Amino acid sequence: MMKMFRTDIAKQVSSGSSPPILVSDCISRVIRAEYWINQDKEARAQFFKTKKEEKAVVKQLQPRQNSESYSKGQTSNSAQGS
């Protein structure tokens, strides 16, 4: 009966202290397993999306900081040379 389900769901449904005996019990377990697998996927996707956005913000800020320090250094060097 478990061959009709995706492998990751079949593993979750068949694992545990008692395997499903009735088809209705099997289906309810499959629905719950699929729900939690999807919740995990969504949480991971949100985590990586947030990390990607954070990296983009840091990357945008870095060139500005570098160019500001470079221009400040040139201003002080040119003032000392005069």
N, C-alpha and C positions, 0 to 999 in steps of 0.2 A: 504494500500500500504506500510506502514512503517513497518509492521510486518516481511517483508523479510530481513530487515537489522539488524545488531547488535544493541543492546539496546543503547550503548553510541553514536553511529552514528545517530540512529533514533531520540534521544533526541535533538541532535544538529540541525538536519535537520528540525524537526517539530517546534522547538522553533524559536522565532523571530516575527517580526511584521506581516508577511504574510506567511502562510504555502505554500508549493509548490502545484501548481495546475496541471501542465503538468508533464508527466513522464520525459521528458528531463530536466526540471528544477530540479526535484527531484534527478535525477542521477548526475547532475553537482554539486548539494549541497552535495550529499553523497561523491563524489570524493574529494571535498574540505575538508569536515569534516574528512575524513579518512587521507588525507595528513597531516592536522594539528595535529591529534591525534598521527600519527606516528612520526612527528617532535618532539612532546612533549616527547614521549617514548624514542627517541634517545637522546634527551637532558638530560633526567633523567638518562639514562644508562651511559652516558658519565660523568655526575656529580658524580655518585656513584663509577664509575671505578676510577676516579681521586682521590676521597676520600680514596678508598681502597689502591691505590698505595702510597698515602701520609702516611697513617698509617703504611704500610709495611716499608717505608723508616725510619720513626721515630722508629719503633720497632727494626730495624737493628742497628740503631745508639745508642740506649739506652744501650744495654749490653756492648758495647765497652766503653762507657763513664763510666759506673759503674765499670767495671773491671779496667779501667785506674785509677780511683780515689782510688779504693781499693788497687791496687799495689803501688800507690804513698803513701798512708797512711801507708802501711806496711814498706816501705823503710824508711820513716821518723821515725817510731816507733822503728825499729831495730837499727837505727843510734843513737837514744837517749838512748837506753838500754845499749849500749856498753861502 
